[in-house]
Amino acid sequence: FKDQYRFVRALSEENKKLLLVRLYMHDYGWNQMKRWNSEFPEIECYLGSKSMLDQCKESRLVICTYNATTYLETFASNFPTIMFWNPEHWELRASAQPYFDDLRRVGILHDAPESAAALVNEVSGDPLSWWQRPEIQNAKDEFCNQFAYTSRTPINEWVKELNKMVFNNK
């Protein structure tokens, strides 16, 4: 919560007005809504049944604040995404580190909420133009190829892989 609050404090007033905080569906006794309303009564919070991808259709930019599947879905959908989290809180496999380093290099991933907020403040008028930059797309695509692969012909690829398994084992 503290890092998320730091992020919100670093946003421009205009971006604070645009912000919608999607709360985690299971509260686990954290009193998320109460905490957010206490800290930022002007910030809109959402705790409902609308899918994250449906909410993306109503948004220009997604901010991810921890290492979870949300950004895999937004990356696979090629939706403008900025991420931040404390790397000491989210351990990575050594083999994954170069891909996350590349996301940092191009500005998708931030270690500090303030730097993520600074980028949001910079690109919020037209996040798609920022997202479509070749260096951003290349880093995102390399990441997706490794961790969020999608295909236009998934059935063909499944058949090919299953055939390899079946016929290479004989």
Secondary structure, DSSP 8 states (H G I E B T S, - for coil): -HHHHHHHHHS-HHHHHH-EEE--S--TT--HHHHHHHH-TTSEEE-SSS-HHHHHTT-S-EEE-SSSSHHHHHHHTT--EEEE--TTTS---TTTHHHHHHHHHHTSEESSHHHHHHHHHHHTT-HHHHHTSHHHHHHHHHHHHHHS---S-HHHHHHHHHHHHHHHT-
